[in-house]
Amino acid sequence: MYYIAKSLELLGLFLIFFGFIRNLPDLMNPYDFIYGLVLFITGWIIEKYILK
């Protein structure tokens, strides 16, 4: 379960990063940011509260 939580966090950060890079001169797509943030927070909650 620990590796699943860390993988979700990493996937969320990659989505935010690549969404930013893809639209570099312009602002990033808000949906890319929201999807990445949801994945990251899900992994963080699993790691912090479920694996305690």
C-alpha positions in Angstrom: 0.0 0.0 0.0 3.0 2.3 0.6 4.1 2.0 -2.9 0.7 2.7 -4.3 0.5 5.9 -2.2 3.9 7.0 -3.4 3.0 6.1 -7.0 -0.1 8.2 -6.8 1.8 11.2 -5.4 4.4 10.9 -8.2 1.8 10.5 -10.9 0.1 13.7 -9.6 3.3 15.6 -9.6 4.1 14.4 -13.2 0.7 15.5 -14.4 1.1 18.9 -13.0 4.6 19.2 -14.4 3.8 18.0 -17.9 0.6 20.1 -18.0 2.8 23.1 -17.2 5.4 22.2 -19.8 2.9 21.5 -22.5 1.3 25.0 -22.3 4.5 26.8 -21.4 4.0 30.3 -22.9 0.3 30.3 -21.7 -1.3 29.3 -18.4 -1.7 25.7 -17.8 -5.0 23.9 -18.3 -6.9 24.0 -15.0 -8.1 20.4 -15.5 -4.6 19.1 -15.7 -3.8 20.9 -12.4 -7.0 19.6 -10.7 -6.4 16.0 -11.8 -2.8 16.1 -10.7 -3.7 17.7 -7.4 -6.4 15.1 -6.7 -4.0 12.2 -7.4 -1.3 13.8 -5.2 -3.7 14.4 -2.3 -5.2 10.9 -2.6 -1.7 9.4 -2.3 -0.8 11.8 0.6 -4.0 10.9 2.5 -3.3 7.2 2.0 0.2 7.6 3.3 -0.6 9.8 6.2 -3.8 8.5 7.6 -4.3 4.9 6.4 -0.7 3.7 6.7 -0.3 5.2 10.2 
